[in-house]
Amino acid sequence: MASANGKLPSPVLVFPEFVMPLVLRPAVNDDAGFAAVCVAAAYAQWIPTLGRKPGPMLDDYHAIIAEDRVLIAEQDGAPVGLLVMRETDEGFLLDNIAVLPECAGQGIGRTLLIHAEVTAAQLGYASLYLYTNERMTENIELYAKNGYQEYARKVENGFRRVYMRKQLSV
């Protein structure tokens, strides 16, 4: 059953394999401040490479939470990351994964990536797509190692983006 904003309600998910279990819960409007802070912290490292703030640092997280599928990752009750997904005319988009830098390296980002893939498959999508800046070569390599293949390059809003897609088993 869809909620008022047309999104399916998402249950709270718990991943106990972490030292402190990782909980994924649907974002609410009050999470917009954390989302902006988390994204700013996670993407700040890319400003020198790009010569400007990356696209996700410019987003309005109140609007994104209202319109998209946004999950907040929490450990011990504290938010540590977020996942933004969206259904588009092109398919199911993994729009953003961000993890607080002090929590990086714990597998949180990978868990969020896998969760996006599972969500897309559960919704009946045969693939999941994403994009990253062409100068974020580490991201491109990471996604390629996880089964994503480049299929397009586009310039959008002044950003040179590499589009990648992963085929899913549905």
C-alpha positions in Angstrom: 0.0 0.0 0.0 1.5 3.4 -1.0 1.9 6.2 1.5 0.6 9.7 0.9 3.6 10.6 -1.2 3.1 7.6 -3.4 6.1 5.6 -2.0 5.7 2.2 -0.6 6.3 2.2 3.1 9.7 0.7 4.0 10.1 -1.4 7.1 13.0 -0.9 9.5 15.7 -3.4 8.5 18.4 -4.6 10.9 21.8 -6.0 9.8 23.2 -7.7 12.9 26.6 -8.7 11.3 28.1 -5.4 12.2 29.9 -4.8 15.5 27.1 -2.4 16.2 24.0 -3.6 14.3 23.2 -1.4 11.3 19.5 -0.4 11.1 18.0 1.0 7.9 14.8 3.1 8.4 12.8 5.3 6.1 13.8 9.0 6.3 11.4 11.6 7.6 11.5 15.3 7.0 13.4 15.9 10.3 16.3 13.8 8.8 17.0 16.5 6.1 19.5 18.3 8.3 21.5 15.0 8.9 21.2 14.1 5.2 22.8 17.4 4.2 25.5 17.2 6.8 26.3 13.6 5.9 26.5 14.3 2.2 28.7 17.4 2.8 31.1 15.4 4.9 31.2 12.3 2.6 31.6 14.4 -0.6 34.0 17.1 0.7 37.0 15.1 -0.4 35.9 15.5 -4.0 35.8 19.3 -4.1 39.5 19.7 -5.0 39.2 17.0 -7.7 36.1 18.5 -9.3 36.9 22.2 -8.6 33.4 22.6 -7.2 30.9 20.9 -4.9 29.6 17.6 -6.2 26.0 17.5 -7.3 24.7 15.8 -4.1 26.0 18.7 -2.0 23.7 21.0 -3.8 20.5 19.0 -3.3 17.5 20.0 -1.2 17.1 17.1 1.2 13.7 18.2 2.4 12.5 17.8 -1.2 14.4 14.6 -1.8 13.0 12.9 1.4 9.5 14.0 0.3 9.8 12.7 -3.3 12.2 9.8 -3.3 12.9 6.5 -1.4 15.4 7.6 1.2 16.7 5.4 4.0 18.8 6.5 7.0 21.4 4.0 8.2 21.8 4.0 12.0 24.2 2.4 14.4 23.4 2.4 18.1 20.6 4.9 17.4 22.8 7.4 15.7 22.6 8.2 12.0 25.7 7.2 10.0 24.7 7.2 6.4 21.9 7.4 3.8 20.7 5.8 0.6 18.6 7.6 -2.0 16.7 5.6 -4.6 14.2 6.7 -7.3 12.0 5.2 -10.0 12.6 7.0 -13.3 11.6 6.7 -16.9 14.9 4.9 -17.4 14.4 2.4 -14.6 15.5 2.2 -11.0 18.1 4.8 -10.0 20.5 4.5 -7.1 20.8 8.3 -6.7 23.1 8.6 -3.7 25.0 6.7 -1.1 26.7 8.7 1.6 28.4 7.5 4.8 29.9 9.7 7.5 33.7 9.7 7.0 34.3 8.5 10.6 32.2 5.4 9.8 33.8 4.6 6.5 35.4 1.3 6.0 32.9 -0.6 8.1 30.9 -2.0 5.1 28.0 0.5 5.5 28.3 1.8 2.0 28.4 -1.8 0.6 25.3 -2.8 2.6 23.5 0.3 1.2 24.5 -0.7 -2.3 23.3 -4.2 -1.9 20.1 -3.0 -0.3 19.4 -0.8 -3.4 20.0 -3.8 -5.7 17.6 -6.0 -3.6 15.0 -3.2 -3.6 15.2 -2.8 -7.4 14.8 -6.6 -7.9 11.9 -6.8 -5.4 10.1 -4.1 -7.4 10.6 -6.1 -10.5 13.4 -4.2 -12.2 15.8 -6.2 -14.3 18.6 -3.7 -13.6 19.7 -0.8 -11.4 21.5 2.2 -12.7 23.6 5.0 -11.2 25.9 7.8 -12.2 29.0 9.3 -10.8 31.3 12.1 -11.9 33.9 11.0 -14.5 36.7 12.4 -12.2 35.6 10.2 -9.4 37.6 7.3 -10.8 37.7 5.4 -7.5 33.9 5.3 -7.5 33.9 4.1 -11.1 36.3 1.3 -10.3 34.3 0.3 -7.1 31.1 0.1 -9.1 32.8 -1.9 -11.9 34.1 -4.4 -9.3 30.5 -4.8 -8.0 29.2 -5.7 -11.5 28.2 -2.3 -12.9 29.0 -1.6 -16.5 29.3 1.8 -18.1 26.7 2.5 -20.7 26.7 6.3 -21.2 28.5 9.5 -20.5 26.5 12.8 -20.3 27.0 16.4 -19.3 24.2 17.4 -17.0 24.0 20.6 -14.9 27.7 21.2 -15.8 28.8 17.8 -14.4 30.4 15.2 -16.6 28.7 12.0 -15.5 29.4 8.4 -16.2 26.3 6.2 -16.2 26.6 2.6 -15.1 24.1 -0.2 -14.9 24.0 -3.6 -13.2 21.8 -6.5 -14.4 19.9 -8.1 -11.5 18.5 -11.6 -11.1 14.8 -11.1 -10.6 
